[in-house]
C-alpha cells in the first residue's frame, strides 16, 4: 500500500536572504534560482486566495446559469442562437475570464507541482517515522474488519510547511476490540472470518447447523467489531431453533422482560389470571386493583362484534372508467361468490367475507376482509388475495398490480378505516361497579369518575384530535398482554383503539363502565405464540394453540380477555387520577429505593 504525503519542505527552493533583507510574503510574485518570476493565477486580484477563488467560482456558475436560461428561451421562441444581445456578450466575456482564471489556477498549480516533483520528489515520505505513522493509521481503521475506513488524500496544493498530522480518533472514542476466548479453535477461526467480512453473519445458522453456536459466534464477532461489551445480554437458556425462519434473524441473545399476573379477572362467568410483560412499575398493580373491583362487582361481560382480518392491494388501470368497472365487478353478489371460492382455496381456515373498494382516479384499492381461524392471519389473507389477483388478471389483462398492500388495510398504522370498519376482532366489554366498591376499593366517587371521563377521555382527546385514543391508557395493557402472549407488538397501534365510556346508573349510585375496541389483532397459533415462554402464558389463559372443535374460538377468547383487562386498567387509573393518588402511587411503586452503589458492587 503506497501512502504518500507532501514534504514539510517548501515546494520551491528558497533564496538565502541577507541579514537586513526580509523574505517575500506568501502568494506574491517570487523568483526561482534562474531569476524567473513565479506567478500564481490567484494574483489576478489583490484579494486573499480564498476570496479570489470564491469570486471566480461564483462568477463562472452565475454566468453559465444565465446563458443556459437565455439559450432555453431562444430555443422555445425559435430564435437563432448566434443572435447575441449586449448582456449576453458581457456574460460571455465574464465566462471566458473566469475560465482563464480557473484554468490558470489549477493548471499552473499542477505544472509547478509536477516540475517540483521532478526536482526534489516532494511527494515522497520524508523519513521512516512518517511512513511508519501512516501505516499505523491505516491499521487502526482495520483493513480486515467490516468497519474499514480510508485515509483522506493529501491536499491538492500546499506551499507552507504543515504541522505533523494528529491521530483522527482517540482511543476513548474508539475502544480497543473486546476479545473473549472462543470455545474452540474452530470457533475462533469462524469469529475471525466474520470480523474480516469473509463469512456473512447471516449464514452462520445454515453453515454450522447449530443455532445457539451461531448466536454465540455472532455475539462475540459483534463485540470485536464494535469494541462494545454485550456481557449483559444473556445467551443461555433459550431455544434458538424455535425462532429460526420464523421470529428473528441474526440472533445474538434475548431480552429479559418481567411478567406479572393481574387477576383473577372475572369475565363472562370465568376467571382468568392475566399475564402482563412490562417494565413499567404500577401497571400490573393498577390492573390488578381494577380486576379486584370488577370481581367484587359480579364480573364483566364481553361481546365479540366482528372477526375479520384485512388486506388491501392497490391496482391501476389506464383510465378511471376501467378501474370503476372492476369495482362494480367485485361488488356484484354473483361475481363475489366466484371470488370467494378462489380465495377460500388458499387455506383450510381462510373465508372471504366481503370486499370494500375505494378509488383514487384510475387507482383502485380493494379491502379484502376474511376470517382466519385461530391465527392472527396476515400471511393467510395475503395468500388468498394473491390468488384472487391472479384470477382477476385473466379477466382484466390491462390491470397493473402496484402492490399486494396499498395501506387501505391498514396494518400497524393509526387509520380511521380500522376505527370505523374494524380489523381483526371488534370487542365491547362492560361492567357495573356498585357505589360501595367505588368507595372502598377504588377510593373515589361515581360522580367524580363520570366527570373525569367526560373531560379527559372524551373532551380532552377530541381537543387533541385523537384517532381512536378516547381512553386513559389502553395501550399500556394491550402492549403488556401482547408481549406476554407472543403477539406482534407493532399491532398495538390499531389494537389499542379504544373509547372508554362511564355513566352513573341506578339513580346515580352505581357506575356503568365500558370499553369498545374495534380492531384487536391477536392469534393463538403462529409467530411468537409457539415460543416456550409465550406458549406458557397462553396456556395459563386456556387459549394455547388452535381449537379443533371450534376453529377460531381461542383467538376470539383471547381478544375478549384483552378487552376485559383494558376495562380493569381503565377503571383503576381513572380512579387514581380522580382521587389524586396517581403521583403518590408512582412514587411508591415506580421508584426504586434500592442502594444503586451497593447493587452495582
C-alpha positions, 0 to 999 in steps of 0.5 A: 500500500503506497501512502504518500504525503507532501514534504514539510519542505517548501515546494520551491527552493528558497533564496538565502536572504541577507541579514537586513533583507526580509523574505517575500510574503506568501502568494506574491510574485517570487523568483526561482534560482534562474531569476524567473518570476513565479506567478500564481493565477490567484494574483489576478486580484489583490484579494486573499486566495480564498476570496479570489477563488470564491469570486471566480467560482461564483462568477463562472456558475452565475454566468453559465446559469444565465446563458443556459436560461437565455439559450432555453428561451431562444430555443422555445421562441425559435430564435437563432442562437448566434443572435447575441444581445449586449448582456449576453456578450458581457456574460460571455466575456465574464465566462471566458475570464473566469475560465482563464482564471480557473484554468490558470489556477489549477493548471499552473498549480499542477505544472509547478507541482509536477516540475517540483516533483521532478526536482526534489520528489516532494511527494515522497515520505520524508523519513521512516517515522512518517511512513511508519505513522501512516501505516499505523493509521491505516491499521487502526481503521482495520483493513480486515474488519467490516468497519474499514475506513480510508485515509483522506488524500493529501491536499491538492496544493500546499506551499507552507510547511504543515504541522505533523498530522494528529491521530483522527480518533482517540482511543476513548472514542474508539475502544480497543476490540473486546476479545473473549476466548472462543470455545474452540479453535474452530470457533475462533477461526469462524469469529475471525472470518466474520470480523474480516467480512469473509463469512456473512453473519447471516449464514452462520445458522445454515453453515454450522447447523447449530443455532445457539453456536451461531448466536454465540459466534455472532455475539462475540464477532459483534463485540470485536467489531464494535469494541462494545461489551454485550456481557449483559445480554444473556445467551443461555437458556433459550431455544434458538431453533424455535425462532429460526425462519420464523421470529428473528434473524441474526440472533445474538441473545434475548431480552429479559422482560418481567411478567406479572399476573393481574387477576383473577379477572372475572369475565363472562362467568370465568376467571382468568389470571392475566399475564402482563410483560412490562417494565413499567412499575404500577401497571400490573398493580393498577390492573390488578386493583381494577380486576379486584373491583370488577370481581367484587362487582359480579364480573364483566361481560364481553361481546365479540362484534366482528372477526375479520382480518384485512388486506388491501392491494392497490391496482391501476388501470389506464383510465378511471372508467376501467378501474370503476368497472372492476369495482362494480365487478367485485361488488356484484353478489354473483361475481363475489361468490366466484371470488370467494371460492378462489380465495377460500382455496388458499387455506383450510381456515381462510373465508372471504367475507366481503370486499370494500373498494375505494378509488383514487382516479384510475387507482383502485384499492380493494379491502379484502376482509376474511376470517382466519381461524385461530391465527392472527392471519396476515400471511393467510389473507395475503395468500388468498388475495394473491390468488384472487389477483391472479384470477382477476388478471385473466379477466382484466389483462390491462390491470397493473398490480402496484402492490399486494398492500396499498395501506387501505388495510391498514396494518400497524398504522393509526387509520380511521378505516380500522376505527370505523370498519374494524380489523381483526376482532371488534370487542365491547366489554362492560361492567357495573361497579356498585357505589360501595366498591367505588368507595372502598376499593377504588377510593373515589366517587361515581360522580367524580369518575363520570366527570373525569371521563367526560373531560379527559377521555372524551373532551380532552382527546377530541381537543387533541384530535385523537384517532381512536385514543378516547381512553386513559391508557389502553395501550399500556395493557394491550402492549403488556398482554401482547408481549406476554402472549407472543403477539406482534407488538407493532399491532398495538397501534390499531389494537389499542383503539379504544373509547372508554365510556362511564355513566352513573346508573341506578339513580346515580349510585352505581357506575356503568363502565365500558370499553369498545375496541374495534380492531384487536389483532391477536392469534393463538397459533403462529409467530411468537405464540409457539415460543416456550415462554409465550406458549406458557402464558397462553396456556395459563389463559386456556387459549394455547394453540388452535381449537379443533372443535371450534376453529377460531374460538381461542383467538376470539377468547383471547381478544375478549380477555384483552378487552376485559383487562383494558376495562380493569386498567381503565377503571383503576387509573381513572380512579387514581387520577380522580382521587389524586393518588396517581403521583403518590402511587408512582412514587411508591411503586415506580421508584426504586429505593434500592442502594444503586452503589451497593447493587452495582458492587 
